[in-house]
Amino acid sequence: MVLNKIVEYCLRIENNLSRYAYNFESFEREYLFQDACCMCVVQIGELVSQLSEEIKEQNSAIPWRIIKDTRNFYVHSYGSIDVSSVWNTLLYDIPELKNACETILQK
């Protein structure tokens, strides 16, 4: 199921953050760290586009459109991504998305 895959990518991000001890300076410096996390965000955005309209409507508190738009921005503007904004997405938005998807899956 698509929601399970989204949760898996959220977990990959969580694992990457843990591997680097949630250290922003490492994220700024290590392109592999950045690339790994950004690729997961891109995959999450791609998966969101595969969700049914019914699931999106039943869970309208989740900003599905923003998630997809973030994917598009990462793909088309990668050279100009603000590292601090990405970091905040990884720390705050991804865990919220993971929790929301897990809640939907439990229903």
C-alpha positions as CSV (number, residue, x, y, z in Angstrom):
1,M,0.0,0.0,0.0
2,V,1.1,3.5,-0.8
3,L,0.8,4.7,2.8
4,N,3.2,1.9,4.0
5,K,5.7,3.1,1.4
6,I,5.5,6.6,2.6
7,V,6.1,5.5,6.2
8,E,9.1,3.5,5.0
9,Y,10.6,6.6,3.4
10,C,9.9,8.6,6.6
11,L,11.8,5.8,8.5
12,R,14.7,6.0,6.1
13,I,14.9,9.8,6.8
14,E,14.7,9.1,10.5
15,N,17.6,6.5,10.2
16,N,19.7,8.9,8.2
17,L,19.2,11.7,10.8
18,S,20.0,9.2,13.6
19,R,23.2,8.0,11.8
20,Y,24.4,11.6,11.8
21,A,23.2,12.2,15.4
22,Y,20.7,14.8,14.2
23,N,23.6,17.2,13.5
24,F,22.8,20.1,11.2
25,E,26.5,20.9,10.6
26,S,26.9,17.4,9.2
27,F,23.8,17.9,7.0
28,E,25.3,21.1,5.7
29,R,28.6,19.5,5.0
30,E,27.8,16.0,3.8
31,Y,26.3,15.9,0.4
32,L,25.5,12.2,0.7
33,F,23.5,12.9,3.8
34,Q,21.6,15.7,2.0
35,D,21.1,13.6,-1.2
36,A,19.8,10.6,0.7
37,C,17.3,12.6,2.7
38,C,16.1,14.7,-0.3
39,M,15.6,11.6,-2.4
40,C,13.3,10.2,0.3
41,V,11.3,13.4,0.3
42,V,11.1,13.2,-3.5
43,Q,9.9,9.6,-3.3
44,I,7.3,10.6,-0.7
45,G,6.0,13.3,-3.0
46,E,5.8,10.9,-5.8
47,L,3.9,8.4,-3.7
48,V,1.4,11.1,-2.5
49,S,0.4,11.6,-6.2
50,Q,-0.6,7.9,-6.2
51,L,-2.9,8.1,-3.3
52,S,-6.6,8.0,-4.0
53,E,-8.7,11.1,-3.8
54,E,-10.8,9.4,-1.2
55,I,-7.9,8.9,1.2
56,K,-6.8,12.5,0.6
57,E,-10.3,13.9,1.2
58,Q,-10.8,11.7,4.3
59,N,-7.5,13.0,5.7
60,S,-7.6,16.6,4.6
61,A,-5.7,17.9,7.6
62,I,-2.5,16.4,5.9
63,P,-1.2,19.0,3.4
64,W,-1.0,16.5,0.5
65,R,-0.7,19.2,-2.1
66,I,2.2,20.9,-0.3
67,I,4.0,17.5,0.0
68,K,3.6,17.0,-3.8
69,D,4.7,20.6,-4.5
70,T,7.8,20.1,-2.2
71,R,8.7,17.1,-4.3
72,N,8.4,19.1,-7.5
73,F,10.5,21.9,-6.1
74,Y,13.3,19.5,-5.0
75,V,13.3,17.9,-8.4
76,H,13.2,21.1,-10.5
77,S,15.2,23.5,-8.3
78,Y,17.7,21.2,-6.5
79,G,20.6,23.6,-7.0
80,S,18.8,26.3,-5.2
81,I,17.3,24.4,-2.2
82,D,17.7,26.1,1.1
83,V,19.5,23.6,3.4
84,S,17.9,25.1,6.5
85,S,14.4,24.7,5.1
86,V,15.1,21.1,4.1
87,W,16.4,20.5,7.6
88,N,13.3,21.8,9.2
89,T,11.2,19.6,6.9
90,L,13.2,16.6,7.9
91,L,13.0,17.4,11.7
92,Y,9.3,18.5,11.9
93,D,7.2,17.7,8.9
94,I,8.4,14.2,8.1
95,P,7.7,12.9,11.7
96,E,4.3,14.4,11.6
97,L,3.6,12.8,8.2
98,K,4.8,9.5,9.4
99,N,2.6,9.6,12.5
100,A,-0.4,10.7,10.4
101,C,0.1,7.9,7.9
102,E,0.5,5.3,10.7
103,T,-2.8,6.6,12.2
104,I,-4.6,6.2,8.9
105,L,-3.1,2.7,8.5
106,Q,-4.4,1.7,12.0
107,K,-8.0,2.6,11.0
